[in-house]
Amino acid sequence: MSNKISKLSIGLLVVSALSLLISIFVPIWRIELAAPQYPEGLMLFIYANRIGGNVDIINGLNHYIGMKTLHSNDFVEFTVLPYLISALILLISFSAYRARKSWLYISFAAIAVFGIAAMVDFWFWEYDYGHNLNPDAAIIVPGMSYQPPLIGYKQLLNFGAYSVPDIGGWLFVLAGILLLIATLKESGLFRRSSKGKLNFWAPLLISTTFLFSCGNTGSKEIALNSDQCQSCRMTIVNGKYAAEIATVKGRFYVFDDLYCLHQFMSNNEDFDIRSIYIGDFQKNNELIDAKKAWYVNHESIKSPMGGNTAAFSEKSTADEFALKLGSKVLVWDDLQRK
């Protein structure tokens, strides 16, 4: 059996190496902080060799809650990382030059180990900065830590922290997927069609599906008696009337009443909304898709901010409830016209 790899796999190796080369010069990760006093948000960009963005402002805010200030020189990673990425680029380029399966497999294993190690190191870095707080800080919240999310969204006091890969990070993901495809192809794991030709798209489809499945595409449970309504700032205590907006970026905004949700949407018409959820009136704190729910509006339904609307997951239940009140069943579009 030949140890040589195909021209297609060589091409995938070359593109992977170029992707990693570009990642050295662009942000690999970003953490975005949003709060009412910073409507445009604060950005922290993590490059291979430094931290960028609104570092001075974030350091000033962190000082009040006892977090250590961020300085690129304090991180040994920023000294080592460019060399490690360069080593990966050389390894992958050499694998393309040698065009041997063994070197391809080594390259894929190397980038996989690198990715796992980088994420573990990033998590410990966040943990240290979020938990190792100055006991003499101006603002101390007992039991509170400020560790940002590894990936996704997390509420930290009045700040929403959003952590995701930036251009360089996605280039790393691309390089890993291309190496995975080449590895699967050369290992003979591709399914062959009835004509005996290699089905190239199977691993690409699997990899892409896996990548997108890592994102949060559902709702986030509302913490009753803790989370505050994004609109009226009241603490949410009744999940039967609660509502939630999920953005395309993965942020969640919660509300104590349908009225507050509508107020927020009318004041933020350009908001990049992915999904809207509403509390199921039959459950204490269970969210359902707002656009698929059935609604009953009546003055006897006493919701926190006067929305006076109950939502149901089943039309039959909504019909029965509406009949008792002498009202009628509405759908989401009906509520938008009220």
Protein Blocks (a to p, Z undefined) as FASTA:
>chain_A
ZZbdcfklmmmmmmmmmmmmmmmmpcfbdcddddfklmnopaddddfkbcedjfllmmmm
mmmnopacddfklpmklmmmmmmmmmmmmmmmmmmmnopaklmmmmmmmmmmmmmmmmmm
mmmmmmmmmmmccfkbfbdcehiacbdcfbdcddehjbccdddddfklmmmmmmmmmmmm
mmmmmnopaccdfkopacfklmmmmmmmmmmmmpccbdcdddehkaccfklopacfbfkl
gccdddfkopacddfbfklmmmmmmmmmmbccfbdcdddfkbmbdcddfklpccdddfkl
ccfkonopacdfbfklmmmmmmmnopacddfklmmmZZ
